[in-house]
Amino acid sequence: MDFGNFGVVNFTKEAKSVAFVDYLSEGKLMGTECKKCGKKYFPPRMDCAKCFDSEVEWFEIKGPGKLVTYTTVNFGPSGFEEVQPYTLGIVDFPEGVRVLAKISKKIDPTSIKAGMELRPVPQQLSEEKLTYEFEN
Amino acid sequence: MKKEVAVIAAGQTPFIRSCGMSIRELCFEAYKDAAKSINIDPKDVDASIIASAPEYDKQRTPAALVSEYLGFPPSPTFYLETVCSSGTTGIRVGYALIKSGLHDIVVMVGFQKMSELDSRTAAQVMGRGDDTIFSSPFGTTMPGGHALYAQAHMDAYGTTEEQLAKIRVKNSFYGSQNELANYKKRLDLEACLNADMVCTPLKKFDCCANCDGASAVILASADVAKKYTDKPIWIQGVGMATSELNWSSRASLTNFDSVRNAAKAAYEMAGVGPEDINVAEVHDCFTVSEILAYEDLGFAKTGEGGKLIDEEATYHTGRIPVNVDGGLLSKGHPIGGTGGSQVRTIVKQLRGECGETQVENAKIGLVHNVGGVGTYANVIIFGRE
């Protein structure tokens, strides 16, 4: 697995944080924490900007967290013709990270409100592709 | 008043949906508009800065091409990019080149020919102005990014869709009087509120349109400025700041920290405050962006940007006139061409050349130009003698 397997469309395959995609295939959304200074990162990164250390501990983001803001996109970029409209949301999780993802179509759009509780759910888009979305 | 670096001329092309020209010709039209007004020889230009966002046209390294077409070689030229704020970043760098004593005359030409791409592809190119590994795969877009701020602002402060619409009603009123604007139709509140939804809560008329256009600004040192014009407009303060690109790293989703930091730097350098600004050009790529600008620039208290438009305080006869040329919403927003066009309007306002939309006795003007979803921010303050 690499980042070529992540998302509806993607533009980059290689990154040192590729374990993120492997964890996702195991059903886990993960961030990183610097072993030396303890700084938490999402999106995950293998290099700490604070202390230059590259030893990280992976931690799971389970939620539930609170929805901060959201929008329903009616006109998406190329590659999103078949999935529009879709709703994007930003959720603050108690694990100390802020995450952007699509909000599941299982949730009635009229019931989406700031402050509602959501959790990240890894999801297989096709045999090759996977992502995560927010469910309640 | 500081008299160190002056704008001696500013020009632009019409902003239109499809210009029918190549990028070198588009840049020529903008530069001609500026240069003819002061009768400057291209060989007197010490350096040029060419600003745009990449990937709209196929030209790689456009600086040399544009510089050649304008007759600048062998003087140095280079390309500069901070997406939608490329033009004012060019002016910031031009200011520094002159202030340092390295050059006496620097030209900034900003351009974009967006009509080379269809709107679906343009949405993808702009969407890649987000984190391409972790955000673009979700289908983030420029309207979508601003819509996230709009929704958060509404939830936090009670800002309404009607207040957003009032921004467009104002800007369309001024756009209808700007012969260079792409969108000249006057819009009423009902038309704005009933328009198709693009990204909740932003509707069609809450969004600026893609278009083609270029602008040019000629900067000079104090001694040289006098030779070309008796109406120099002096740069008083340049502030620039950056916010994190990834959504996860941003502290605020209800204001642009980049703009707050840039404004603080510009006000401090100019020795003025928001209450001293007579006329402002702000980056209204979306209606919500103008509301955020009111607050981030200190024209309104945090959360009270909507009240400013309710009170019509930002019309040209109001307390703090904003975007009295139609703004990006009505002029159109040719990415790299936008910043120079904002500067041109402020220069004309400070020179008293704006006719019906002239702000009475405008002495200090401000330009606010933002790249991405609040990612890069330039705030530049100008003054006349």
Boltz contact constraints between the chains, C-beta under 6 A:
constraints:
  - contact:
      token1: [A, 3]
      token2: [B, 133]
      max_distance: 6.0
  - contact:
      token1: [A, 6]
      token2: [B, 137]
      max_distance: 6.0
  - contact:
      token1: [A, 7]
      token2: [B, 137]
      max_distance: 6.0
  - contact:
      token1: [A, 10]
      token2: [B, 137]
      max_distance: 6.0
  - contact:
      token1: [A, 11]
      token2: [B, 132]
      max_distance: 6.0
  - contact:
      token1: [A, 12]
      token2: [B, 132]
      max_distance: 6.0
  - contact:
      token1: [A, 12]
      token2: [B, 133]
      max_distance: 6.0
  - contact:
      token1: [A, 42]
      token2: [B, 248]
      max_distance: 6.0
  - contact:
      token1: [A, 43]
      token2: [B, 134]
      max_distance: 6.0
  - contact:
      token1: [A, 68]
      token2: [B, 253]
      max_distance: 6.0
  - contact:
      token1: [A, 69]
      token2: [B, 148]
      max_distance: 6.0
  - contact:
      token1: [A, 69]
      token2: [B, 151]
      max_distance: 6.0
  - contact:
      token1: [A, 69]
      token2: [B, 152]
      max_distance: 6.0
  - contact:
      token1: [A, 69]
      token2: [B, 253]
      max_distance: 6.0
  - contact:
      token1: [A, 70]
      token2: [B, 151]
      max_distance: 6.0
  - contact:
      token1: [A, 71]
      token2: [B, 144]
      max_distance: 6.0
  - contact:
      token1: [A, 71]
      token2: [B, 147]
      max_distance: 6.0
  - contact:
      token1: [A, 71]
      token2: [B, 148]
      max_distance: 6.0
  - contact:
      token1: [A, 71]
      token2: [B, 151]
      max_distance: 6.0
  - contact:
      token1: [A, 71]
      token2: [B, 199]
      max_distance: 6.0
  - contact:
      token1: [A, 71]
      token2: [B, 200]
      max_distance: 6.0
  - contact:
      token1: [A, 72]
      token2: [B, 200]
      max_distance: 6.0
  - contact:
      token1: [A, 73]
      token2: [B, 144]
      max_distance: 6.0
  - contact:
      token1: [A, 73]
      token2: [B, 199]
      max_distance: 6.0
  - contact:
      token1: [A, 74]
      token2: [B, 197]
      max_distance: 6.0
  - contact:
      token1: [A, 76]
      token2: [B, 139]
      max_distance: 6.0
  - contact:
      token1: [A, 77]
      token2: [B, 123]
      max_distance: 6.0
  - contact:
      token1: [A, 77]
      token2: [B, 124]
      max_distance: 6.0
  - contact:
      token1: [A, 77]
      token2: [B, 127]
      max_distance: 6.0
  - contact:
      token1: [A, 78]
      token2: [B, 120]
      max_distance: 6.0
  - contact:
      token1: [A, 78]
      token2: [B, 121]
      max_distance: 6.0
  - contact:
      token1: [A, 78]
      token2: [B, 124]
      max_distance: 6.0
  - contact:
      token1: [A, 80]
      token2: [B, 139]
      max_distance: 6.0
  - contact:
      token1: [A, 90]
      token2: [B, 247]
      max_distance: 6.0
  - contact:
      token1: [A, 98]
      token2: [B, 248]
      max_distance: 6.0
  - contact:
      token1: [A, 100]
      token2: [B, 135]
      max_distance: 6.0
  - contact:
      token1: [A, 100]
      token2: [B, 247]
      max_distance: 6.0
  - contact:
      token1: [A, 102]
      token2: [B, 138]
      max_distance: 6.0
  - contact:
      token1: [A, 114]
      token2: [B, 155]
      max_distance: 6.0
